[in-house]
Each structure stands twice: as structure tokens, then as C-alpha cells.
Amino acid sequence: MNMQNLMMQAQRMQKEINDKKDELAKMEFVGHSEWVDITFSGDRTIKNVKITKEGIIEEDEKEIFEDMIQIATKDAFIKINNAVSEKLGKYAGALDGLM
């Protein structure tokens, strides 16, 4: 196999990976617990937080708690992404499309 064929194969694989990432980003995933549902897109963006348990907080406070859960979750993902970039940054080119 010559180098040109190898490069073409790598480019095709990269395109396939990017297409799959785009497909996943459009999907939604809902995590359920006894009291909370959280919806994420496939790219790990938090879309919605819903407190499902009735009577644990006042109805007018429910939206505030949902927003606070969403903010805290987003903050945690930002910290994870920053740590991954810091630890694996030098490998970014090799891992492009895998994370």
C-alpha cells in the first residue's frame, strides 16, 4: 500500500468519524433518577433539567433548582474538558474526532 492510498484511507475514516459525531450531536439522551430527569445532546451539551418528584420543594422554587442543576452540570463538563485539554493537548491532532 503506497502512502497516497494510506492518506486517502485516513481522510475517508476522518470524514466518517466527523459524520458520526454530527449524527450523535443531533441525538438527545435522557438520564432518569427517582427525582430528576436530565437531557443531553450527543455532544454532551445539557439541554434540560426537570425535577420530577412532587412535594420536595415549593413549586415556585422548582425552576430555580432546575437552573442551578443545569449550571453546575455545565460547569463540571467545562472543568472536565479543560483537564482533558491540559493532559492530552499534545495528542489533540491524533485524537481529533475521537473525543
N, CA, C and O atoms as CSV, one atom per row, in Angstrom:
chain,resi,resn,atom,element,x,y,z
A,1,MET,N,N,0.862,-1.179,0.000
A,1,MET,CA,C,0.000,0.000,0.000
A,1,MET,C,C,0.904,1.237,0.000
A,1,MET,O,O,1.797,1.372,0.836
A,2,ASN,N,N,0.654,2.120,-0.942
A,2,ASN,CA,C,1.509,3.307,-1.004
A,2,ASN,C,C,0.975,4.403,-0.082
A,2,ASN,O,O,-0.144,4.329,0.426
A,3,MET,N,N,1.800,5.402,0.113
A,3,MET,CA,C,1.480,6.479,1.056
A,3,MET,C,C,0.225,7.247,0.634
A,3,MET,O,O,-0.568,7.644,1.488
A,4,GLN,N,N,0.036,7.458,-0.662
A,4,GLN,CA,C,-1.137,8.204,-1.134
A,4,GLN,C,C,-2.427,7.450,-0.797
A,4,GLN,O,O,-3.398,8.058,-0.347
A,5,ASN,N,N,-2.441,6.148,-1.010
A,5,ASN,CA,C,-3.622,5.344,-0.660
A,5,ASN,C,C,-3.885,5.366,0.843
A,5,ASN,O,O,-5.033,5.429,1.285
A,6,LEU,N,N,-2.821,5.313,1.608
A,6,LEU,CA,C,-2.950,5.358,3.062
A,6,LEU,C,C,-3.545,6.693,3.517
A,6,LEU,O,O,-4.402,6.729,4.400
A,7,MET,N,N,-3.086,7.782,2.910
A,7,MET,CA,C,-3.622,9.112,3.254
A,7,MET,C,C,-5.095,9.230,2.855
A,7,MET,O,O,-5.896,9.795,3.599
A,8,MET,N,N,-5.449,8.700,1.688
A,8,MET,CA,C,-6.851,8.741,1.256
A,8,MET,C,C,-7.734,7.938,2.200
A,8,MET,O,O,-8.845,8.357,2.525
A,9,GLN,N,N,-7.247,6.797,2.633
A,9,GLN,CA,C,-7.998,5.968,3.573
A,9,GLN,C,C,-8.167,6.697,4.905
A,9,GLN,O,O,-9.246,6.659,5.497
A,10,ALA,N,N,-7.126,7.352,5.375
A,10,ALA,CA,C,-7.203,8.113,6.624
A,10,ALA,C,C,-8.197,9.262,6.496
A,10,ALA,O,O,-8.943,9.533,7.437
A,11,GLN,N,N,-8.220,9.931,5.366
A,11,GLN,CA,C,-9.169,11.030,5.152
A,11,GLN,C,C,-10.603,10.518,5.127
A,11,GLN,O,O,-11.498,11.157,5.680
A,12,ARG,N,N,-10.830,9.378,4.496
A,12,ARG,CA,C,-12.176,8.784,4.482
A,12,ARG,C,C,-12.624,8.430,5.899
A,12,ARG,O,O,-13.766,8.676,6.287
A,13,MET,N,N,-11.700,7.849,6.658
A,13,MET,CA,C,-12.029,7.496,8.044
A,13,MET,C,C,-12.341,8.741,8.857
A,13,MET,O,O,-13.282,8.740,9.650
A,14,GLN,N,N,-11.564,9.805,8.673
A,14,GLN,CA,C,-11.810,11.055,9.394
A,14,GLN,C,C,-13.181,11.617,9.051
A,14,GLN,O,O,-13.896,12.091,9.935
A,15,LYS,N,N,-13.559,11.569,7.765
A,15,LYS,CA,C,-14.873,12.055,7.349
A,15,LYS,C,C,-15.980,11.215,7.987
A,15,LYS,O,O,-16.981,11.752,8.461
A,16,GLU,N,N,-15.794,9.903,7.995
A,16,GLU,CA,C,-16.788,9.027,8.620
A,16,GLU,C,C,-16.928,9.336,10.107
A,16,GLU,O,O,-18.040,9.382,10.632
A,17,ILE,N,N,-15.810,9.546,10.779
A,17,ILE,CA,C,-15.838,9.886,12.205
A,17,ILE,C,C,-16.577,11.197,12.417
A,17,ILE,O,O,-17.422,11.290,13.307
A,18,ASN,N,N,-16.274,12.213,11.613
A,18,ASN,CA,C,-16.946,13.511,11.741
A,18,ASN,C,C,-18.434,13.401,11.453
A,18,ASN,O,O,-19.243,14.039,12.127
A,19,ASP,N,N,-18.810,12.591,10.450
A,19,ASP,CA,C,-20.234,12.389,10.147
A,19,ASP,C,C,-20.953,11.738,11.323
A,19,ASP,O,O,-22.067,12.131,11.668
A,20,LYS,N,N,-20.318,10.749,11.937
A,20,LYS,CA,C,-20.921,10.067,13.096
A,20,LYS,C,C,-21.028,11.014,14.290
A,20,LYS,O,O,-22.019,10.988,15.019
A,21,LYS,N,N,-19.993,11.860,14.491
A,21,LYS,CA,C,-20.049,12.840,15.576
A,21,LYS,C,C,-21.201,13.809,15.361
A,21,LYS,O,O,-21.911,14.148,16.308
A,22,ASP,N,N,-21.394,14.260,14.119
A,22,ASP,CA,C,-22.506,15.166,13.816
A,22,ASP,C,C,-23.846,14.488,14.065
A,22,ASP,O,O,-24.772,15.097,14.600
A,23,GLU,N,N,-23.939,13.228,13.674
A,23,GLU,CA,C,-25.159,12.451,13.892
A,23,GLU,C,C,-25.450,12.318,15.389
A,23,GLU,O,O,-26.586,12.504,15.824
A,24,LEU,N,N,-24.430,11.999,16.162
A,24,LEU,CA,C,-24.596,11.875,17.612
A,24,LEU,C,C,-24.962,13.207,18.254
A,24,LEU,O,O,-25.780,13.246,19.173
A,25,ALA,N,N,-24.368,14.296,17.782
A,25,ALA,CA,C,-24.640,15.617,18.360
A,25,ALA,C,C,-26.110,15.990,18.227
A,25,ALA,O,O,-26.639,16.735,19.053
A,26,LYS,N,N,-26.766,15.485,17.209
A,26,LYS,CA,C,-28.184,15.802,16.977
A,26,LYS,C,C,-29.125,14.938,17.820
A,26,LYS,O,O,-30.308,15.250,17.956
A,27,MET,N,N,-28.603,13.873,18.374
A,27,MET,CA,C,-29.434,12.985,19.193
A,27,MET,C,C,-29.574,13.543,20.605
A,27,MET,O,O,-28.749,14.338,21.054
A,28,GLU,N,N,-30.628,13.117,21.297
A,28,GLU,CA,C,-30.826,13.501,22.692
A,28,GLU,C,C,-30.872,12.250,23.559
A,28,GLU,O,O,-31.402,11.211,23.167
A,29,PHE,N,N,-30.298,12.387,24.752
A,29,PHE,CA,C,-30.238,11.296,25.715
A,29,PHE,C,C,-30.765,11.813,27.042
A,29,PHE,O,O,-30.338,12.864,27.520
A,30,VAL,N,N,-31.691,11.076,27.633
A,30,VAL,CA,C,-32.303,11.493,28.894
A,30,VAL,C,C,-31.850,10.549,30.001
A,30,VAL,O,O,-32.040,9.335,29.929
A,31,GLY,N,N,-31.245,11.146,31.026
A,31,GLY,CA,C,-30.886,10.392,32.216
A,31,GLY,C,C,-31.996,10.536,33.242
A,31,GLY,O,O,-32.474,11.640,33.503
A,32,HIS,N,N,-32.398,9.427,33.817
A,32,HIS,CA,C,-33.505,9.424,34.780
A,32,HIS,C,C,-32.998,9.019,36.153
A,32,HIS,O,O,-32.160,8.128,36.292
A,33,SER,N,N,-33.524,9.693,37.157
A,33,SER,CA,C,-33.381,9.218,38.528
A,33,SER,C,C,-34.758,9.310,39.159
A,33,SER,O,O,-35.725,9.692,38.500
A,34,GLU,N,N,-34.847,8.971,40.395
A,34,GLU,CA,C,-36.147,8.994,41.061
A,34,GLU,C,C,-36.731,10.405,41.116
A,34,GLU,O,O,-37.951,10.570,41.105
A,35,TRP,N,N,-35.868,11.426,41.175
A,35,TRP,CA,C,-36.343,12.795,41.358
A,35,TRP,C,C,-36.063,13.725,40.188
A,35,TRP,O,O,-36.688,14.779,40.075
A,36,VAL,N,N,-35.124,13.348,39.308
A,36,VAL,CA,C,-34.653,14.285,38.285
A,36,VAL,C,C,-34.496,13.591,36.934
A,36,VAL,O,O,-34.068,12.439,36.859
A,37,ASP,N,N,-34.852,14.313,35.868
A,37,ASP,CA,C,-34.523,13.912,34.505
A,37,ASP,C,C,-33.599,14.983,33.928
A,37,ASP,O,O,-33.859,16.177,34.070
A,38,ILE,N,N,-32.525,14.552,33.280
A,38,ILE,CA,C,-31.609,15.484,32.628
A,38,ILE,C,C,-31.442,15.046,31.184
A,38,ILE,O,O,-31.162,13.881,30.904
A,39,THR,N,N,-31.617,15.997,30.267
A,39,THR,CA,C,-31.497,15.723,28.845
A,39,THR,C,C,-30.206,16.340,28.309
A,39,THR,O,O,-29.925,17.517,28.537
A,40,PHE,N,N,-29.427,15.528,27.594
A,40,PHE,CA,C,-28.187,15.965,26.956
A,40,PHE,C,C,-28.284,15.702,25.464
A,40,PHE,O,O,-28.984,14.788,25.027
A,41,SER,N,N,-27.580,16.507,24.691
A,41,SER,CA,C,-27.372,16.162,23.293
A,41,SER,C,C,-26.180,15.220,23.234
A,41,SER,O,O,-25.453,15.062,24.215
A,42,GLY,N,N,-25.987,14.605,22.093
A,42,GLY,CA,C,-24.900,13.651,21.936
A,42,GLY,C,C,-23.516,14.258,22.052
A,42,GLY,O,O,-22.538,13.533,22.236
A,43,ASP,N,N,-23.416,15.578,21.948
A,43,ASP,CA,C,-22.114,16.226,22.142
A,43,ASP,C,C,-21.927,16.668,23.587
A,43,ASP,O,O,-21.065,17.493,23.889
A,44,ARG,N,N,-22.738,16.113,24.471
A,44,ARG,CA,C,-22.669,16.323,25.914
A,44,ARG,C,C,-23.081,17.725,26.357
A,44,ARG,O,O,-22.675,18.199,27.418
A,45,THR,N,N,-23.890,18.375,25.531
A,45,THR,CA,C,-24.445,19.667,25.918
A,45,THR,C,C,-25.728,19.406,26.690
A,45,THR,O,O,-26.605,18.674,26.232
A,46,ILE,N,N,-25.830,20.018,27.875
A,46,ILE,CA,C,-27.029,19.835,28.676
A,46,ILE,C,C,-28.164,20.651,28.052
A,46,ILE,O,O,-28.024,21.847,27.797
A,47,LYS,N,N,-29.277,19.983,27.817
A,47,LYS,CA,C,-30.417,20.614,27.162
A,47,LYS,C,C,-31.528,20.986,28.134
A,47,LYS,O,O,-32.174,22.024,27.989
A,48,ASN,N,N,-31.742,20.127,29.125
A,48,ASN,CA,C,-32.880,20.358,30.004
A,48,ASN,C,C,-32.689,19.605,31.317
A,48,ASN,O,O,-32.131,18.509,31.353
A,49,VAL,N,N,-33.162,20.216,32.377
A,49,VAL,CA,C,-33.210,19.575,33.692
A,49,VAL,C,C,-34.648,19.686,34.180
A,49,VAL,O,O,-35.250,20.759,34.131
A,50,LYS,N,N,-35.187,18.583,34.646
A,50,LYS,CA,C,-36.577,18.574,35.123
A,50,LYS,C,C,-36.645,17.839,36.448
A,50,LYS,O,O,-36.274,16.668,36.534
A,51,ILE,N,N,-37.117,18.523,37.480
A,51,ILE,CA,C,-37.358,17.884,38.776
A,51,ILE,C,C,-38.715,17.205,38.675
A,51,ILE,O,O,-39.736,17.864,38.478
A,52,THR,N,N,-38.719,15.892,38.812
A,52,THR,CA,C,-39.948,15.125,38.597
A,52,THR,C,C,-40.662,14.769,39.893
A,52,THR,O,O,-41.851,14.451,39.879
A,53,LYS,N,N,-39.951,14.820,41.004
A,53,LYS,CA,C,-40.542,14.465,42.300
A,53,LYS,C,C,-41.372,15.642,42.809
A,53,LYS,O,O,-40.867,16.756,42.945
A,54,GLU,N,N,-42.603,15.394,43.079
A,54,GLU,CA,C,-43.502,16.440,43.588
A,54,GLU,C,C,-43.377,16.547,45.106
A,54,GLU,O,O,-43.171,15.540,45.783
A,55,GLY,N,N,-43.498,17.728,45.628
A,55,GLY,CA,C,-43.563,17.947,47.052
A,55,GLY,C,C,-42.238,18.069,47.773
A,55,GLY,O,O,-42.231,18.277,48.986
A,56,ILE,N,N,-41.112,17.949,47.079
A,56,ILE,CA,C,-39.832,18.061,47.785
A,56,ILE,C,C,-39.384,19.518,47.898
A,56,ILE,O,O,-38.619,19.872,48.794
A,57,ILE,N,N,-39.863,20.352,46.989
A,57,ILE,CA,C,-39.603,21.793,47.059
A,57,ILE,C,C,-40.865,22.524,46.622
A,57,ILE,O,O,-41.749,21.957,45.979
A,58,GLU,N,N,-40.919,23.777,46.986
A,58,GLU,CA,C,-42.071,24.583,46.587
A,58,GLU,C,C,-42.100,24.715,45.065
A,58,GLU,O,O,-41.052,24.793,44.425
A,59,GLU,N,N,-43.271,24.740,44.507
A,59,GLU,CA,C,-43.436,24.799,43.050
A,59,GLU,C,C,-42.742,26.024,42.445
A,59,GLU,O,O,-42.176,25.933,41.355
A,60,ASP,N,N,-42.779,27.155,43.130
A,60,ASP,CA,C,-42.155,28.364,42.576
A,60,ASP,C,C,-40.628,28.324,42.667
A,60,ASP,O,O,-39.961,29.136,42.027
A,61,GLU,N,N,-40.058,27.395,43.448
A,61,GLU,CA,C,-38.610,27.236,43.538
A,61,GLU,C,C,-38.075,26.181,42.566
A,61,GLU,O,O,-36.867,26.094,42.344
A,62,LYS,N,N,-38.966,25.388,41.995
A,62,LYS,CA,C,-38.566,24.270,41.146
A,62,LYS,C,C,-37.705,24.732,39.966
A,62,LYS,O,O,-36.666,24.132,39.687
A,63,GLU,N,N,-38.118,25.770,39.286
A,63,GLU,CA,C,-37.379,26.258,38.121
A,63,GLU,C,C,-35.985,26.755,38.511
A,63,GLU,O,O,-35.024,26.557,37.767
A,64,ILE,N,N,-35.875,27.391,39.663
A,64,ILE,CA,C,-34.568,27.866,40.132
A,64,ILE,C,C,-33.636,26.676,40.368
A,64,ILE,O,O,-32.481,26.699,39.943
A,65,PHE,N,N,-34.135,25.632,41.046
A,65,PHE,CA,C,-33.314,24.445,41.297
A,65,PHE,C,C,-32.917,23.762,39.992
A,65,PHE,O,O,-31.780,23.313,39.849
A,66,GLU,N,N,-33.847,23.680,39.039
A,66,GLU,CA,C,-33.528,23.083,37.743
A,66,GLU,C,C,-32.405,23.867,37.059
A,66,GLU,O,O,-31.476,23.273,36.511
A,67,ASP,N,N,-32.489,25.190,37.092
A,67,ASP,CA,C,-31.445,26.031,36.503
A,67,ASP,C,C,-30.112,25.847,37.225
A,67,ASP,O,O,-29.063,25.795,36.582
A,68,MET,N,N,-30.143,25.749,38.548
A,68,MET,CA,C,-28.910,25.581,39.315
A,68,MET,C,C,-28.247,24.229,39.014
A,68,MET,O,O,-27.022,24.146,38.926
A,69,ILE,N,N,-29.046,23.182,38.859
A,69,ILE,CA,C,-28.511,21.871,38.488
A,69,ILE,C,C,-27.879,21.950,37.100
A,69,ILE,O,O,-26.800,21.402,36.872
A,70,GLN,N,N,-28.540,22.621,36.189
A,70,GLN,CA,C,-28.023,22.753,34.830
A,70,GLN,C,C,-26.702,23.535,34.827
A,70,GLN,O,O,-25.757,23.142,34.143
A,71,ILE,N,N,-26.630,24.617,35.571
A,71,ILE,CA,C,-25.408,25.432,35.644
A,71,ILE,C,C,-24.258,24.624,36.249
A,71,ILE,O,O,-23.138,24.662,35.740
A,72,ALA,N,N,-24.534,23.895,37.331
A,72,ALA,CA,C,-23.490,23.102,37.989
A,72,ALA,C,C,-22.991,21.981,37.079
A,72,ALA,O,O,-21.793,21.703,37.029
A,73,THR,N,N,-23.897,21.351,36.375
A,73,THR,CA,C,-23.511,20.275,35.462
A,73,THR,C,C,-22.666,20.825,34.319
A,73,THR,O,O,-21.650,20.234,33.954
A,74,LYS,N,N,-23.077,21.932,33.767
A,74,LYS,CA,C,-22.311,22.570,32.687
A,74,LYS,C,C,-20.916,22.957,33.181
A,74,LYS,O,O,-19.932,22.759,32.469
A,75,ASP,N,N,-20.826,23.502,34.381
A,75,ASP,CA,C,-19.546,23.884,34.965
A,75,ASP,C,C,-18.630,22.667,35.114
A,75,ASP,O,O,-17.435,22.745,34.832
A,76,ALA,N,N,-19.192,21.553,35.555
A,76,ALA,CA,C,-18.395,20.334,35.702
A,76,ALA,C,C,-17.859,19.865,34.352
A,76,ALA,O,O,-16.697,19.472,34.252
A,77,PHE,N,N,-18.694,19.902,33.315
A,77,PHE,CA,C,-18.236,19.491,31.986
A,77,PHE,C,C,-17.147,20.421,31.454
A,77,PHE,O,O,-16.211,19.961,30.801
A,78,ILE,N,N,-17.255,21.699,31.719
A,78,ILE,CA,C,-16.205,22.646,31.306
A,78,ILE,C,C,-14.887,22.285,31.987
A,78,ILE,O,O,-13.835,22.289,31.348
A,79,LYS,N,N,-14.943,21.976,33.277
A,79,LYS,CA,C,-13.735,21.600,34.012
A,79,LYS,C,C,-13.143,20.294,33.483
A,79,LYS,O,O,-11.923,20.159,33.391
A,80,ILE,N,N,-13.994,19.342,33.139
A,80,ILE,CA,C,-13.519,18.082,32.560
A,80,ILE,C,C,-12.834,18.355,31.225
A,80,ILE,O,O,-11.734,17.861,30.973
A,81,ASN,N,N,-13.485,19.141,30.373
A,81,ASN,CA,C,-12.911,19.452,29.062
A,81,ASN,C,C,-11.577,20.175,29.194
A,81,ASN,O,O,-10.645,19.897,28.439
A,82,ASN,N,N,-11.477,21.096,30.143
A,82,ASN,CA,C,-10.222,21.814,30.365
A,82,ASN,C,C,-9.122,20.851,30.830
A,82,ASN,O,O,-7.982,20.942,30.374
A,83,ALA,N,N,-9.460,19.941,31.726
A,83,ALA,CA,C,-8.474,18.973,32.219
A,83,ALA,C,C,-8.025,18.041,31.097
A,83,ALA,O,O,-6.841,17.724,30.988
A,84,VAL,N,N,-8.963,17.605,30.270
A,84,VAL,CA,C,-8.618,16.748,29.137
A,84,VAL,C,C,-7.687,17.497,28.188
A,84,VAL,O,O,-6.692,16.941,27.723
A,85,SER,N,N,-8.008,18.760,27.900
A,85,SER,CA,C,-7.152,19.561,27.019
A,85,SER,C,C,-5.757,19.729,27.607
A,85,SER,O,O,-4.756,19.653,26.895
A,86,GLU,N,N,-5.708,19.955,28.905
A,86,GLU,CA,C,-4.416,20.149,29.569
A,86,GLU,C,C,-3.584,18.866,29.544
A,86,GLU,O,O,-2.388,18.897,29.252
A,87,LYS,N,N,-4.221,17.753,29.849
A,87,LYS,CA,C,-3.493,16.485,29.943
A,87,LYS,C,C,-3.191,15.867,28.577
A,87,LYS,O,O,-2.148,15.240,28.392
A,88,LEU,N,N,-4.108,16.046,27.621
A,88,LEU,CA,C,-3.972,15.377,26.331
A,88,LEU,C,C,-3.765,16.336,25.167
A,88,LEU,O,O,-3.798,15.916,24.010
A,89,GLY,N,N,-3.554,17.607,25.452
A,89,GLY,CA,C,-3.428,18.619,24.413
A,89,GLY,C,C,-2.397,18.305,23.359
A,89,GLY,O,O,-2.619,18.568,22.178
A,90,LYS,N,N,-1.263,17.742,23.764
A,90,LYS,CA,C,-0.216,17.448,22.804
A,90,LYS,C,C,-0.598,16.308,21.861
A,90,LYS,O,O,0.038,16.113,20.825
A,91,TYR,N,N,-1.637,15.559,22.224
A,91,TYR,CA,C,-2.106,14.471,21.377
A,91,TYR,C,C,-3.340,14.865,20.559
A,91,TYR,O,O,-3.914,14.022,19.870
A,92,ALA,N,N,-3.748,16.118,20.626
A,92,ALA,CA,C,-5.010,16.570,20.032
A,92,ALA,C,C,-5.130,16.192,18.568
A,92,ALA,O,O,-6.196,15.747,18.141
A,93,GLY,N,N,-4.082,16.354,17.792
A,93,GLY,CA,C,-4.150,16.015,16.379
A,93,GLY,C,C,-4.440,14.546,16.155
A,93,GLY,O,O,-5.226,14.187,15.279
A,94,ALA,N,N,-3.813,13.706,16.937
A,94,ALA,CA,C,-4.004,12.268,16.793
A,94,ALA,C,C,-5.376,11.830,17.266
A,94,ALA,O,O,-5.919,10.842,16.771
A,95,LEU,N,N,-5.948,12.561,18.229
A,95,LEU,CA,C,-7.240,12.185,18.792
A,95,LEU,C,C,-8.403,12.933,18.164
A,95,LEU,O,O,-9.552,12.709,18.542
A,96,ASP,N,N,-8.131,13.812,17.218
A,96,ASP,CA,C,-9.184,14.610,16.618
A,96,ASP,C,C,-10.292,13.707,16.092
A,96,ASP,O,O,-10.051,12.758,15.346
A,97,GLY,N,N,-11.506,14.031,16.503
A,97,GLY,CA,C,-12.640,13.246,16.081
A,97,GLY,C,C,-12.980,12.090,17.004
A,97,GLY,O,O,-14.047,11.491,16.867
A,98,LEU,N,N,-12.117,11.766,17.924
A,98,LEU,CA,C,-12.381,10.644,18.829
A,98,LEU,C,C,-12.979,11.088,20.143
A,98,LEU,O,O,-13.552,10.275,20.868
A,99,MET,N,N,-12.855,12.378,20.468
A,99,MET,CA,C,-13.335,12.859,21.757
A,99,MET,C,C,-14.526,13.748,21.574
A,99,MET,O,O,-15.075,14.253,22.553
